[in-house]
Amino acid sequence: MNRPLLTQASRPLTFEIDAIDENGERVPTAIAGEHPLTLYVDKREIVTLMTLGAAPEALALGYLRNQRLVGSLDDIAAVQVDWEVESVAVTTTHGRGIAPAKTEKRTVTTGCGQGTVFGDLMAEIDDIRLPAEATLSEATLYGLLDNVRKHESIYKQAGAVHGCALASGTDILMFVEDVGRHNAVDAIAGQMWLEGLSGGDKIFYTTGRLTSEMVIKTAQMGIPFLVSRSGLTQMGWEIARRLGMTMIGRAQGKHYLLFTGEERFKR
């Protein structure tokens, strides 16, 4: 598998400012970063993402993967981030960019920071096959939720971000935070590409809502289990049922609601 040439251009994740509390006292306060990052593919502008800047290269790759704009990591020669001009330049191996037909139709999603999905939101859904033999036990769910709770995060320091985690059983393999949950899931998708990880035996955790976009992106990564501490939308529920995905929400401590895929879940 080809591994593209990458910069390593992470930004500082928090900044300290002075705030004034209810007593009129000045309080040093950590806040989350937020930076515009314009994505170019073979010098053609595709989209501007608002991001924390933790993993901009993986974010760019995951965005292209999850939007179905690039089919394989082998199609990418380089991903170069330059914060001075707030851009990430992706160079393809064939040098012809992305076919205009793939970017003609846009759907603005409910994602924080205004997510965008190119093409038909439901296209190719029926072609996705999640592994039927995969199961998730209640004990594993509880162990994962406990590990997520203990994980050091920007949210604990500064708030204002969403977090996503890729897990194998109770073990957290990746934990990414960003100003929008769609960015966090894209960054994990990009990192999975770079590391050659399959999703069939993995669990995806998010702090954000279980929307249609989150369900589709999780399914595109081949992951059969989607867990959130938040709730869900009707379209998210309908698509998860259609895919046979096990989707669990309102999951904190020992509480959870199993919305779809009961056949995979073992108490």
VOBANU-418290 format. One record per residue (C-alpha): residue number from 1; residue in one letter; x, y, z. Coordinates in pm, 1 decimal, padded with zeros to 6 digits. Layout:
VOBANU-418290
<node><k>NUM</k><r>A</r><xx>X</xx><yy>Y</yy><zz>Z</zz></node>
...
//
This chain:
VOBANU-418290
<node><k>1</k><r>M</r><xx>00000.0</xx><yy>00000.0</yy><zz>00000.0</zz></node>
<node><k>2</k><r>N</r><xx>00126.8</xx><yy>00344.7</yy><zz>-00094.5</zz></node>
<node><k>3</k><r>R</r><xx>00188.4</xx><yy>00589.2</yy><zz>00190.2</zz></node>
<node><k>4</k><r>P</r><xx>00177.8</xx><yy>00948.6</yy><zz>00067.7</zz></node>
<node><k>5</k><r>L</r><xx>00431.4</xx><yy>01213.6</yy><zz>00158.7</zz></node>
<node><k>6</k><r>L</r><xx>00290.9</xx><yy>01394.7</yy><zz>00464.1</zz></node>
<node><k>7</k><r>T</r><xx>00370.0</xx><yy>01705.8</yy><zz>00659.0</zz></node>
<node><k>8</k><r>Q</r><xx>00324.7</xx><yy>01689.4</yy><zz>01038.2</zz></node>
<node><k>9</k><r>A</r><xx>00164.9</xx><yy>02027.9</yy><zz>01091.1</zz></node>
<node><k>10</k><r>S</r><xx>-00044.9</xx><yy>02000.0</yy><zz>01405.7</zz></node>
<node><k>11</k><r>R</r><xx>-00147.1</xx><yy>02331.8</yy><zz>01560.5</zz></node>
<node><k>12</k><r>P</r><xx>-00149.7</xx><yy>02419.7</yy><zz>01933.0</zz></node>
<node><k>13</k><r>L</r><xx>-00478.6</xx><yy>02276.5</yy><zz>02056.6</zz></node>
<node><k>14</k><r>T</r><xx>-00555.3</xx><yy>02523.4</yy><zz>02335.8</zz></node>
<node><k>15</k><r>F</r><xx>-00484.1</xx><yy>02888.6</yy><zz>02402.5</zz></node>
<node><k>16</k><r>E</r><xx>-00501.8</xx><yy>03079.2</yy><zz>02729.7</zz></node>
<node><k>17</k><r>I</r><xx>-00705.4</xx><yy>03395.9</yy><zz>02763.3</zz></node>
<node><k>18</k><r>D</r><xx>-00831.3</xx><yy>03601.3</yy><zz>03056.3</zz></node>
<node><k>19</k><r>A</r><xx>-01199.9</xx><yy>03578.9</yy><zz>03143.0</zz></node>
<node><k>20</k><r>I</r><xx>-01392.0</xx><yy>03758.8</yy><zz>03419.4</zz></node>
<node><k>21</k><r>D</r><xx>-01592.9</xx><yy>03544.6</yy><zz>03660.2</zz></node>
<node><k>22</k><r>E</r><xx>-01914.6</xx><yy>03615.8</yy><zz>03850.0</zz></node>
<node><k>23</k><r>N</r><xx>-01712.5</xx><yy>03789.7</yy><zz>04124.5</zz></node>
<node><k>24</k><r>G</r><xx>-01549.4</xx><yy>04029.8</yy><zz>03879.8</zz></node>
<node><k>25</k><r>E</r><xx>-01214.1</xx><yy>03853.3</yy><zz>03910.1</zz></node>
<node><k>26</k><r>R</r><xx>-00986.5</xx><yy>03788.3</yy><zz>03616.5</zz></node>
<node><k>27</k><r>V</r><xx>-00940.9</xx><yy>03413.8</yy><zz>03556.0</zz></node>
<node><k>28</k><r>P</r><xx>-00684.5</xx><yy>03257.5</yy><zz>03316.3</zz></node>
<node><k>29</k><r>T</r><xx>-00893.6</xx><yy>03023.9</yy><zz>03098.6</zz></node>
<node><k>30</k><r>A</r><xx>-00799.7</xx><yy>02762.8</yy><zz>02838.4</zz></node>
<node><k>31</k><r>I</r><xx>-00998.2</xx><yy>02777.7</yy><zz>02514.9</zz></node>
<node><k>32</k><r>A</r><xx>-00997.0</xx><yy>02544.6</yy><zz>02213.0</zz></node>
<node><k>33</k><r>G</r><xx>-00829.0</xx><yy>02651.9</yy><zz>01890.9</zz></node>
<node><k>34</k><r>E</r><xx>-01026.1</xx><yy>02696.5</yy><zz>01568.7</zz></node>
<node><k>35</k><r>H</r><xx>-00861.1</xx><yy>02750.0</yy><zz>01231.1</zz></node>
<node><k>36</k><r>P</r><xx>-00981.8</xx><yy>02762.1</yy><zz>00869.7</zz></node>
<node><k>37</k><r>L</r><xx>-00812.8</xx><yy>02504.8</yy><zz>00647.9</zz></node>
<node><k>38</k><r>T</r><xx>-00885.9</xx><yy>02517.3</yy><zz>00274.9</zz></node>
<node><k>39</k><r>L</r><xx>-00847.2</xx><yy>02184.4</yy><zz>00096.2</zz></node>
<node><k>40</k><r>Y</r><xx>-00702.5</xx><yy>02181.8</yy><zz>-00255.3</zz></node>
<node><k>41</k><r>V</r><xx>-00669.7</xx><yy>01874.6</yy><zz>-00475.7</zz></node>
<node><k>42</k><r>D</r><xx>-00424.0</xx><yy>01919.2</yy><zz>-00762.2</zz></node>
<node><k>43</k><r>K</r><xx>-00455.5</xx><yy>02297.7</yy><zz>-00715.1</zz></node>
<node><k>44</k><r>R</r><xx>-00836.8</xx><yy>02295.4</yy><zz>-00734.5</zz></node>
<node><k>45</k><r>E</r><xx>-01019.8</xx><yy>02429.7</yy><zz>-00428.2</zz></node>
<node><k>46</k><r>I</r><xx>-01262.9</xx><yy>02177.0</yy><zz>-00280.2</zz></node>
<node><k>47</k><r>V</r><xx>-01380.9</xx><yy>02302.0</yy><zz>00061.1</zz></node>
<node><k>48</k><r>T</r><xx>-01279.5</xx><yy>02507.3</yy><zz>00366.1</zz></node>
<node><k>49</k><r>L</r><xx>-01291.3</xx><yy>02317.2</yy><zz>00695.6</zz></node>
<node><k>50</k><r>M</r><xx>-01295.7</xx><yy>02480.1</yy><zz>01038.9</zz></node>
<node><k>51</k><r>T</r><xx>-01069.4</xx><yy>02267.6</yy><zz>01255.7</zz></node>
<node><k>52</k><r>L</r><xx>-00889.5</xx><yy>02241.9</yy><zz>01588.0</zz></node>
<node><k>53</k><r>G</r><xx>-00579.8</xx><yy>02156.2</yy><zz>01385.2</zz></node>
<node><k>54</k><r>A</r><xx>-00480.0</xx><yy>01842.6</yy><zz>01576.4</zz></node>
<node><k>55</k><r>A</r><xx>-00436.3</xx><yy>01612.8</yy><zz>01274.8</zz></node>
<node><k>56</k><r>P</r><xx>-00482.2</xx><yy>01819.1</yy><zz>00956.3</zz></node>
<node><k>57</k><r>E</r><xx>-00324.1</xx><yy>01564.9</yy><zz>00719.7</zz></node>
<node><k>58</k><r>A</r><xx>-00541.7</xx><yy>01278.2</yy><zz>00843.8</zz></node>
<node><k>59</k><r>L</r><xx>-00843.4</xx><yy>01512.9</yy><zz>00834.2</zz></node>
<node><k>60</k><r>A</r><xx>-00782.7</xx><yy>01592.3</yy><zz>00466.2</zz></node>
<node><k>61</k><r>L</r><xx>-00741.7</xx><yy>01225.7</yy><zz>00376.0</zz></node>
<node><k>62</k><r>G</r><xx>-01045.7</xx><yy>01118.1</yy><zz>00575.2</zz></node>
<node><k>63</k><r>Y</r><xx>-01256.7</xx><yy>01393.3</yy><zz>00421.8</zz></node>
<node><k>64</k><r>L</r><xx>-01168.9</xx><yy>01277.9</yy><zz>00071.5</zz></node>
<node><k>65</k><r>R</r><xx>-01231.3</xx><yy>00916.4</yy><zz>00170.6</zz></node>
<node><k>66</k><r>N</r><xx>-01565.4</xx><yy>00972.3</yy><zz>00342.6</zz></node>
<node><k>67</k><r>Q</r><xx>-01696.9</xx><yy>01200.2</yy><zz>00066.7</zz></node>
<node><k>68</k><r>R</r><xx>-01609.2</xx><yy>00924.0</yy><zz>-00184.3</zz></node>
<node><k>69</k><r>L</r><xx>-01398.3</xx><yy>01177.6</yy><zz>-00375.5</zz></node>
<node><k>70</k><r>V</r><xx>-01090.3</xx><yy>00951.0</yy><zz>-00369.5</zz></node>
<node><k>71</k><r>G</r><xx>-01123.4</xx><yy>00573.7</yy><zz>-00380.7</zz></node>
<node><k>72</k><r>S</r><xx>-00784.1</xx><yy>00458.4</yy><zz>-00255.1</zz></node>
<node><k>73</k><r>L</r><xx>-00483.3</xx><yy>00582.0</yy><zz>-00062.5</zz></node>
<node><k>74</k><r>D</r><xx>-00277.9</xx><yy>00472.3</yy><zz>-00363.5</zz></node>
<node><k>75</k><r>D</r><xx>-00432.1</xx><yy>00766.1</yy><zz>-00552.9</zz></node>
<node><k>76</k><r>I</r><xx>-00265.4</xx><yy>01016.7</yy><zz>-00314.2</zz></node>
<node><k>77</k><r>A</r><xx>00096.5</xx><yy>01120.7</yy><zz>-00367.4</zz></node>
<node><k>78</k><r>A</r><xx>00128.2</xx><yy>01392.3</yy><zz>-00100.8</zz></node>
<node><k>79</k><r>V</r><xx>-00062.0</xx><yy>01589.4</yy><zz>00163.9</zz></node>
<node><k>80</k><r>Q</r><xx>00105.4</xx><yy>01920.1</yy><zz>00250.4</zz></node>
<node><k>81</k><r>V</r><xx>-00032.8</xx><yy>02157.3</yy><zz>00517.0</zz></node>
<node><k>82</k><r>D</r><xx>00076.6</xx><yy>02523.2</yy><zz>00526.3</zz></node>
<node><k>83</k><r>W</r><xx>-00081.0</xx><yy>02717.7</yy><zz>00812.3</zz></node>
<node><k>84</k><r>E</r><xx>00066.5</xx><yy>03046.7</yy><zz>00689.9</zz></node>
<node><k>85</k><r>V</r><xx>-00182.3</xx><yy>03036.9</yy><zz>00403.7</zz></node>
<node><k>86</k><r>E</r><xx>-00432.9</xx><yy>02819.3</yy><zz>00594.0</zz></node>
<node><k>87</k><r>S</r><xx>-00437.7</xx><yy>02548.5</yy><zz>00330.6</zz></node>
<node><k>88</k><r>V</r><xx>-00377.5</xx><yy>02179.0</yy><zz>00272.3</zz></node>
<node><k>89</k><r>A</r><xx>-00262.7</xx><yy>02077.7</yy><zz>-00075.1</zz></node>
<node><k>90</k><r>V</r><xx>-00334.1</xx><yy>01722.0</yy><zz>-00181.9</zz></node>
<node><k>91</k><r>T</r><xx>-00149.4</xx><yy>01594.0</yy><zz>-00487.7</zz></node>
<node><k>92</k><r>T</r><xx>-00285.0</xx><yy>01287.8</yy><zz>-00664.2</zz></node>
<node><k>93</k><r>T</r><xx>-00067.9</xx><yy>01027.3</yy><zz>-00831.9</zz></node>
<node><k>94</k><r>H</r><xx>-00241.4</xx><yy>01083.3</yy><zz>-01167.5</zz></node>
<node><k>95</k><r>G</r><xx>-00243.1</xx><yy>01464.1</yy><zz>-01135.6</zz></node>
<node><k>96</k><r>R</r><xx>-00593.3</xx><yy>01509.8</yy><zz>-01277.2</zz></node>
<node><k>97</k><r>G</r><xx>-00773.0</xx><yy>01606.4</yy><zz>-00957.6</zz></node>
<node><k>98</k><r>I</r><xx>-01132.2</xx><yy>01505.4</yy><zz>-00888.2</zz></node>
<node><k>99</k><r>A</r><xx>-01390.9</xx><yy>01460.0</yy><zz>-01161.1</zz></node>
<node><k>100</k><r>P</r><xx>-01624.3</xx><yy>01764.4</yy><zz>-01154.5</zz></node>
<node><k>101</k><r>A</r><xx>-01930.2</xx><yy>01536.7</yy><zz>-01156.4</zz></node>
<node><k>102</k><r>K</r><xx>-01836.7</xx><yy>01417.2</yy><zz>-00807.1</zz></node>
<node><k>103</k><r>T</r><xx>-01857.8</xx><yy>01766.4</yy><zz>-00657.8</zz></node>
<node><k>104</k><r>E</r><xx>-02158.1</xx><yy>01907.3</yy><zz>-00843.6</zz></node>
<node><k>105</k><r>K</r><xx>-02414.8</xx><yy>01823.9</yy><zz>-00575.2</zz></node>
<node><k>106</k><r>R</r><xx>-02368.5</xx><yy>01927.6</yy><zz>-00213.9</zz></node>
<node><k>107</k><r>T</r><xx>-02577.4</xx><yy>01856.5</yy><zz>00094.8</zz></node>
<node><k>108</k><r>V</r><xx>-02514.7</xx><yy>02079.5</yy><zz>00397.6</zz></node>
<node><k>109</k><r>T</r><xx>-02545.2</xx><yy>01852.6</yy><zz>00699.7</zz></node>
<node><k>110</k><r>T</r><xx>-02632.6</xx><yy>01904.6</yy><zz>01066.0</zz></node>
<node><k>111</k><r>G</r><xx>-02269.4</xx><yy>01870.7</yy><zz>01171.8</zz></node>
<node><k>112</k><r>C</r><xx>-02122.3</xx><yy>02133.0</yy><zz>01405.6</zz></node>
<node><k>113</k><r>G</r><xx>-01927.5</xx><yy>02382.4</yy><zz>01197.9</zz></node>
<node><k>114</k><r>Q</r><xx>-02162.6</xx><yy>02303.5</yy><zz>00905.8</zz></node>
<node><k>115</k><r>G</r><xx>-02060.1</xx><yy>01978.1</yy><zz>00746.9</zz></node>
<node><k>116</k><r>T</r><xx>-02088.2</xx><yy>01921.0</yy><zz>00374.1</zz></node>
<node><k>117</k><r>V</r><xx>-02148.9</xx><yy>01595.0</yy><zz>00193.1</zz></node>
<node><k>118</k><r>F</r><xx>-02084.6</xx><yy>01575.8</yy><zz>-00180.3</zz></node>
<node><k>119</k><r>G</r><xx>-02310.3</xx><yy>01375.5</yy><zz>-00407.4</zz></node>
<node><k>120</k><r>D</r><xx>-02620.0</xx><yy>01176.5</yy><zz>-00320.6</zz></node>
<node><k>121</k><r>L</r><xx>-02628.0</xx><yy>01125.2</yy><zz>00057.1</zz></node>
<node><k>122</k><r>M</r><xx>-02777.8</xx><yy>00778.6</yy><zz>00012.5</zz></node>
<node><k>123</k><r>A</r><xx>-02562.6</xx><yy>00668.2</yy><zz>-00281.8</zz></node>
<node><k>124</k><r>E</r><xx>-02390.6</xx><yy>00334.3</yy><zz>-00241.6</zz></node>
<node><k>125</k><r>I</r><xx>-02553.3</xx><yy>00264.9</yy><zz>00098.4</zz></node>
<node><k>126</k><r>D</r><xx>-02702.5</xx><yy>-00060.8</yy><zz>-00022.4</zz></node>
<node><k>127</k><r>D</r><xx>-02359.0</xx><yy>-00175.0</yy><zz>-00142.6</zz></node>
<node><k>128</k><r>I</r><xx>-02212.7</xx><yy>-00162.4</yy><zz>00209.5</zz></node>
<node><k>129</k><r>R</r><xx>-02189.1</xx><yy>-00498.3</yy><zz>00386.8</zz></node>
<node><k>130</k><r>L</r><xx>-02110.8</xx><yy>-00494.6</yy><zz>00759.7</zz></node>
<node><k>131</k><r>P</r><xx>-01978.4</xx><yy>-00822.4</yy><zz>00906.2</zz></node>
<node><k>132</k><r>A</r><xx>-02275.4</xx><yy>-01027.9</yy><zz>01025.4</zz></node>
<node><k>133</k><r>E</r><xx>-02068.6</xx><yy>-01233.0</yy><zz>01271.0</zz></node>
<node><k>134</k><r>A</r><xx>-01942.4</xx><yy>-00936.0</yy><zz>01473.9</zz></node>
<node><k>135</k><r>T</r><xx>-02084.0</xx><yy>-00904.8</yy><zz>01827.5</zz></node>
<node><k>136</k><r>L</r><xx>-02056.6</xx><yy>-00656.3</yy><zz>02112.7</zz></node>
<node><k>137</k><r>S</r><xx>-02105.9</xx><yy>-00751.9</yy><zz>02476.5</zz></node>
<node><k>138</k><r>E</r><xx>-02249.9</xx><yy>-00528.9</yy><zz>02745.0</zz></node>
<node><k>139</k><r>A</r><xx>-01933.1</xx><yy>-00579.2</yy><zz>02953.1</zz></node>
<node><k>140</k><r>T</r><xx>-01719.8</xx><yy>-00453.0</yy><zz>02662.5</zz></node>
<node><k>141</k><r>L</r><xx>-01946.7</xx><yy>-00151.2</yy><zz>02620.2</zz></node>
<node><k>142</k><r>Y</r><xx>-01913.8</xx><yy>-00063.1</yy><zz>02989.0</zz></node>
<node><k>143</k><r>G</r><xx>-01535.6</xx><yy>-00106.0</yy><zz>02977.6</zz></node>
<node><k>144</k><r>L</r><xx>-01505.4</xx><yy>00117.8</yy><zz>02672.9</zz></node>
<node><k>145</k><r>L</r><xx>-01722.9</xx><yy>00389.4</yy><zz>02827.8</zz></node>
<node><k>146</k><r>D</r><xx>-01506.3</xx><yy>00381.0</yy><zz>03140.9</zz></node>
<node><k>147</k><r>N</r><xx>-01187.0</xx><yy>00415.5</yy><zz>02934.3</zz></node>
<node><k>148</k><r>V</r><xx>-01334.1</xx><yy>00705.3</yy><zz>02735.8</zz></node>
<node><k>149</k><r>R</r><xx>-01430.6</xx><yy>00876.6</yy><zz>03061.8</zz></node>
<node><k>150</k><r>K</r><xx>-01072.0</xx><yy>00848.1</yy><zz>03190.2</zz></node>
<node><k>151</k><r>H</r><xx>-00910.5</xx><yy>00960.2</yy><zz>02863.8</zz></node>
<node><k>152</k><r>E</r><xx>-00728.1</xx><yy>01292.7</yy><zz>02879.0</zz></node>
<node><k>153</k><r>S</r><xx>-00897.9</xx><yy>01536.5</yy><zz>02645.9</zz></node>
<node><k>154</k><r>I</r><xx>-00910.7</xx><yy>01893.8</yy><zz>02523.2</zz></node>
<node><k>155</k><r>Y</r><xx>-01276.7</xx><yy>01892.8</yy><zz>02628.4</zz></node>
<node><k>156</k><r>K</r><xx>-01176.3</xx><yy>01856.4</yy><zz>02993.7</zz></node>
<node><k>157</k><r>Q</r><xx>-00939.5</xx><yy>02152.9</yy><zz>02960.3</zz></node>
<node><k>158</k><r>A</r><xx>-01137.7</xx><yy>02387.2</yy><zz>02741.5</zz></node>
<node><k>159</k><r>G</r><xx>-01470.1</xx><yy>02239.4</yy><zz>02629.2</zz></node>
<node><k>160</k><r>A</r><xx>-01611.0</xx><yy>02346.9</yy><zz>02290.3</zz></node>
<node><k>161</k><r>V</r><xx>-01500.4</xx><yy>02033.5</yy><zz>02101.5</zz></node>
<node><k>162</k><r>H</r><xx>-01640.0</xx><yy>01696.1</yy><zz>02000.9</zz></node>
<node><k>163</k><r>G</r><xx>-01444.0</xx><yy>01374.2</yy><zz>02043.9</zz></node>
<node><k>164</k><r>C</r><xx>-01440.6</xx><yy>01049.0</yy><zz>01847.9</zz></node>
<node><k>165</k><r>A</r><xx>-01263.7</xx><yy>00724.9</yy><zz>01931.4</zz></node>
<node><k>166</k><r>L</r><xx>-01181.9</xx><yy>00407.1</yy><zz>01742.9</zz></node>
<node><k>167</k><r>A</r><xx>-01171.7</xx><yy>00107.4</yy><zz>01973.1</zz></node>
<node><k>168</k><r>S</r><xx>-01088.3</xx><yy>-00260.5</yy><zz>01960.0</zz></node>
<node><k>169</k><r>G</r><xx>-01287.5</xx><yy>-00409.0</yy><zz>02244.8</zz></node>
<node><k>170</k><r>T</r><xx>-01228.7</xx><yy>-00180.7</yy><zz>02542.8</zz></node>
<node><k>171</k><r>D</r><xx>-00894.4</xx><yy>-00054.6</yy><zz>02406.9</zz></node>
<node><k>172</k><r>I</r><xx>-00894.0</xx><yy>00292.9</yy><zz>02253.5</zz></node>
<node><k>173</k><r>L</r><xx>-00678.4</xx><yy>00282.5</yy><zz>01939.2</zz></node>
<node><k>174</k><r>M</r><xx>-00733.3</xx><yy>00645.1</yy><zz>01836.0</zz></node>
<node><k>175</k><r>F</r><xx>-00895.0</xx><yy>00943.9</yy><zz>02004.2</zz></node>
<node><k>176</k><r>V</r><xx>-00944.7</xx><yy>01261.5</yy><zz>01801.6</zz></node>
<node><k>177</k><r>E</r><xx>-01113.4</xx><yy>01586.1</yy><zz>01900.0</zz></node>
<node><k>178</k><r>D</r><xx>-01219.2</xx><yy>01873.4</yy><zz>01678.0</zz></node>
<node><k>179</k><r>V</r><xx>-01458.9</xx><yy>02165.3</yy><zz>01668.2</zz></node>
<node><k>180</k><r>G</r><xx>-01701.9</xx><yy>01953.9</yy><zz>01464.6</zz></node>
<node><k>181</k><r>R</r><xx>-01775.4</xx><yy>01585.7</yy><zz>01507.4</zz></node>
<node><k>182</k><r>H</r><xx>-01762.7</xx><yy>01534.0</yy><zz>01129.7</zz></node>
<node><k>183</k><r>N</r><xx>-01398.8</xx><yy>01652.5</yy><zz>01133.7</zz></node>
<node><k>184</k><r>A</r><xx>-01311.4</xx><yy>01412.2</yy><zz>01415.2</zz></node>
<node><k>185</k><r>V</r><xx>-01460.0</xx><yy>01112.8</yy><zz>01233.0</zz></node>
<node><k>186</k><r>D</r><xx>-01287.5</xx><yy>01214.9</yy><zz>00908.7</zz></node>
<node><k>187</k><r>A</r><xx>-00950.2</xx><yy>01237.0</yy><zz>01085.1</zz></node>
<node><k>188</k><r>I</r><xx>-00994.7</xx><yy>00884.7</yy><zz>01221.7</zz></node>
<node><k>189</k><r>A</r><xx>-01094.6</xx><yy>00759.4</yy><zz>00876.2</zz></node>
<node><k>190</k><r>G</r><xx>-00778.5</xx><yy>00914.2</yy><zz>00732.7</zz></node>
<node><k>191</k><r>Q</r><xx>-00558.1</xx><yy>00763.5</yy><zz>01003.4</zz></node>
<node><k>192</k><r>M</r><xx>-00717.1</xx><yy>00421.1</yy><zz>00947.8</zz></node>
<node><k>193</k><r>W</r><xx>-00624.1</xx><yy>00453.1</yy><zz>00579.7</zz></node>
<node><k>194</k><r>L</r><xx>-00265.4</xx><yy>00544.4</yy><zz>00666.3</zz></node>
<node><k>195</k><r>E</r><xx>-00230.7</xx><yy>00252.7</yy><zz>00909.0</zz></node>
<node><k>196</k><r>G</r><xx>-00413.5</xx><yy>00003.4</yy><zz>00690.3</zz></node>
<node><k>197</k><r>L</r><xx>-00672.5</xx><yy>-00073.9</yy><zz>00959.9</zz></node>
<node><k>198</k><r>S</r><xx>-00998.7</xx><yy>-00249.1</yy><zz>00875.6</zz></node>
<node><k>199</k><r>G</r><xx>-01317.5</xx><yy>-00168.0</yy><zz>01063.9</zz></node>
<node><k>200</k><r>G</r><xx>-01495.9</xx><yy>-00501.7</yy><zz>01081.7</zz></node>
<node><k>201</k><r>D</r><xx>-01394.4</xx><yy>-00579.1</yy><zz>01441.7</zz></node>
<node><k>202</k><r>K</r><xx>-01390.6</xx><yy>-00219.6</yy><zz>01568.5</zz></node>
<node><k>203</k><r>I</r><xx>-01622.6</xx><yy>00008.9</yy><zz>01767.6</zz></node>
<node><k>204</k><r>F</r><xx>-01670.1</xx><yy>00376.8</yy><zz>01685.9</zz></node>
<node><k>205</k><r>Y</r><xx>-01747.0</xx><yy>00613.7</yy><zz>01973.3</zz></node>
<node><k>206</k><r>T</r><xx>-01856.5</xx><yy>00975.6</yy><zz>01939.7</zz></node>
<node><k>207</k><r>T</r><xx>-01964.7</xx><yy>01246.3</yy><zz>02181.1</zz></node>
<node><k>208</k><r>G</r><xx>-02192.0</xx><yy>01391.1</yy><zz>01913.6</zz></node>
<node><k>209</k><r>R</r><xx>-02538.3</xx><yy>01316.7</yy><zz>01782.6</zz></node>
<node><k>210</k><r>L</r><xx>-02602.0</xx><yy>01003.5</yy><zz>01578.0</zz></node>
<node><k>211</k><r>T</r><xx>-02702.6</xx><yy>01172.9</yy><zz>01253.3</zz></node>
<node><k>212</k><r>S</r><xx>-02729.5</xx><yy>01023.5</yy><zz>00905.3</zz></node>
<node><k>213</k><r>E</r><xx>-02381.7</xx><yy>01158.7</yy><zz>00827.6</zz></node>
<node><k>214</k><r>M</r><xx>-02224.8</xx><yy>00985.0</yy><zz>01128.9</zz></node>
<node><k>215</k><r>V</r><xx>-02395.9</xx><yy>00654.3</yy><zz>01045.4</zz></node>
<node><k>216</k><r>I</r><xx>-02291.9</xx><yy>00667.3</yy><zz>00679.4</zz></node>
<node><k>217</k><r>K</r><xx>-01929.7</xx><yy>00755.0</yy><zz>00757.3</zz></node>
<node><k>218</k><r>T</r><xx>-01903.6</xx><yy>00480.5</yy><zz>01019.4</zz></node>
<node><k>219</k><r>A</r><xx>-02049.0</xx><yy>00230.3</yy><zz>00772.1</zz></node>
<node><k>220</k><r>Q</r><xx>-01809.3</xx><yy>00343.1</yy><zz>00498.5</zz></node>
<node><k>221</k><r>M</r><xx>-01523.5</xx><yy>00254.1</yy><zz>00733.8</zz></node>
<node><k>222</k><r>G</r><xx>-01676.4</xx><yy>-00092.3</yy><zz>00768.8</zz></node>
<node><k>223</k><r>I</r><xx>-01745.3</xx><yy>-00052.2</yy><zz>01142.2</zz></node>
<node><k>224</k><r>P</r><xx>-02054.4</xx><yy>-00240.0</yy><zz>01269.9</zz></node>
<node><k>225</k><r>F</r><xx>-02083.5</xx><yy>-00067.7</yy><zz>01611.6</zz></node>
<node><k>226</k><r>L</r><xx>-02157.4</xx><yy>00300.9</yy><zz>01670.2</zz></node>
<node><k>227</k><r>V</r><xx>-02179.8</xx><yy>00434.4</yy><zz>02026.1</zz></node>
<node><k>228</k><r>S</r><xx>-02257.2</xx><yy>00787.6</yy><zz>02148.1</zz></node>
<node><k>229</k><r>R</r><xx>-02318.6</xx><yy>00964.6</yy><zz>02475.3</zz></node>
<node><k>230</k><r>S</r><xx>-02575.8</xx><yy>01171.9</yy><zz>02285.2</zz></node>
<node><k>231</k><r>G</r><xx>-02902.0</xx><yy>01097.0</yy><zz>02104.2</zz></node>
<node><k>232</k><r>L</r><xx>-02995.7</xx><yy>01026.3</yy><zz>01744.4</zz></node>
<node><k>233</k><r>T</r><xx>-03195.0</xx><yy>01161.6</yy><zz>01452.0</zz></node>
<node><k>234</k><r>Q</r><xx>-03470.7</xx><yy>00985.1</yy><zz>01262.2</zz></node>
<node><k>235</k><r>M</r><xx>-03264.4</xx><yy>00952.7</yy><zz>00944.5</zz></node>
<node><k>236</k><r>G</r><xx>-02967.9</xx><yy>00823.8</yy><zz>01143.8</zz></node>
<node><k>237</k><r>W</r><xx>-03191.8</xx><yy>00557.3</yy><zz>01295.2</zz></node>
<node><k>238</k><r>E</r><xx>-03344.6</xx><yy>00459.5</yy><zz>00961.6</zz></node>
<node><k>239</k><r>I</r><xx>-03008.1</xx><yy>00423.1</yy><zz>00787.8</zz></node>
<node><k>240</k><r>A</r><xx>-02857.4</xx><yy>00224.0</yy><zz>01076.3</zz></node>
<node><k>241</k><r>R</r><xx>-03152.5</xx><yy>-00017.6</yy><zz>01061.2</zz></node>
<node><k>242</k><r>R</r><xx>-03114.2</xx><yy>-00047.2</yy><zz>00684.6</zz></node>
<node><k>243</k><r>L</r><xx>-02743.2</xx><yy>-00128.9</yy><zz>00721.5</zz></node>
<node><k>244</k><r>G</r><xx>-02785.4</xx><yy>-00367.9</yy><zz>01013.1</zz></node>
<node><k>245</k><r>M</r><xx>-02555.5</xx><yy>-00152.4</yy><zz>01227.3</zz></node>
<node><k>246</k><r>T</r><xx>-02565.2</xx><yy>-00179.0</yy><zz>01606.3</zz></node>
<node><k>247</k><r>M</r><xx>-02622.1</xx><yy>00175.9</yy><zz>01729.0</zz></node>
<node><k>248</k><r>I</r><xx>-02620.8</xx><yy>00271.6</yy><zz>02096.6</zz></node>
<node><k>249</k><r>G</r><xx>-02690.1</xx><yy>00619.3</yy><zz>02234.4</zz></node>
<node><k>250</k><r>R</r><xx>-02724.0</xx><yy>00802.4</yy><zz>02566.6</zz></node>
<node><k>251</k><r>A</r><xx>-02432.2</xx><yy>00586.6</yy><zz>02677.7</zz></node>
<node><k>252</k><r>Q</r><xx>-02271.9</xx><yy>00704.2</yy><zz>03001.7</zz></node>
<node><k>253</k><r>G</r><xx>-02168.6</xx><yy>00500.9</yy><zz>03303.9</zz></node>
<node><k>254</k><r>K</r><xx>-02402.8</xx><yy>00202.2</yy><zz>03323.3</zz></node>
<node><k>255</k><r>H</r><xx>-02682.2</xx><yy>00361.2</yy><zz>03121.3</zz></node>
<node><k>256</k><r>Y</r><xx>-02739.2</xx><yy>00317.0</yy><zz>02748.0</zz></node>
<node><k>257</k><r>L</r><xx>-03017.7</xx><yy>00291.5</yy><zz>02490.9</zz></node>
<node><k>258</k><r>L</r><xx>-02984.4</xx><yy>00024.5</yy><zz>02221.6</zz></node>
<node><k>259</k><r>F</r><xx>-03150.5</xx><yy>00170.4</yy><zz>01911.9</zz></node>
<node><k>260</k><r>T</r><xx>-03067.3</xx><yy>-00075.8</yy><zz>01632.8</zz></node>
<node><k>261</k><r>G</r><xx>-02884.7</xx><yy>-00403.3</yy><zz>01572.7</zz></node>
<node><k>262</k><r>E</r><xx>-03002.7</xx><yy>-00587.4</yy><zz>01884.1</zz></node>
<node><k>263</k><r>E</r><xx>-02901.0</xx><yy>-00918.7</yy><zz>01724.2</zz></node>
<node><k>264</k><r>R</r><xx>-02531.1</xx><yy>-00822.2</yy><zz>01753.3</zz></node>
<node><k>265</k><r>F</r><xx>-02550.9</xx><yy>-00717.4</yy><zz>02117.4</zz></node>
<node><k>266</k><r>K</r><xx>-02488.3</xx><yy>-00969.6</yy><zz>02397.2</zz></node>
<node><k>267</k><r>R</r><xx>-02595.2</xx><yy>-00905.2</yy><zz>02754.6</zz></node>
//
